[in-house]
């Protein structure tokens, strides 16, 4: 990857955020992930019940 193939940070006057330059061959669309699902009720480990009952000390 050469220096020209990389994105560069461009400061925008009057803005709190900077912008990145575009790189050829890329798109602005986010990557699509497979939807995550929680485990079934049959997937219990030996400590699951205890961990679900415990509450962190800052609550």
N, C-alpha and C positions, 0 to 999 in steps of 0.2 A: 504494500500500500504506500503510495507516494504521498508527499506532503499535499499535493493538489487534490487527492482523493478523499482527504479528511474534511470533516466539518470544522468550521471556524466560528468563534464567538464574535458576534457583532453587537456593540453597545448601541442602544437606542436612546437618543437624547430625550430627557423628560420622562423616561419610563424606568420603573424599578426592575424590569426584567430585560434580559438580553435575548437576542435571537441567534439561532444557529443557521449557517448557510446550508443550502441544499446540496446533496451529493447525487451525482448521476447514478441511475439504477435503483434508487430508493423511492419509497412512497410514504405519504404522511398517514396512511391508514394504520390503525393499531393492529397488532397480531391478534388473530382469533384463537382463543383457547377452547379446549373441550371443557364443558361445564363440569365442575367438581360436584361430587355427591358425597353425602355423609355415609358412613358405614351402616350396615343393616343392624338390627337389634341383636342378631345372632353373633356379631363380631365383638364379643366382650373379652377383655383380658382380665388377669387376676386382680388388678388394682383399679379398674375403671369405676366401680361403685364408690370406693373411698375417695377417688379424685373428684368425682362429680359432686360429692357431699361437701368437700372442703371449700372454704371461702378464704380468699387472700386476706391478710391481716389489715389491709387499708380499707376494707369495706365496713 
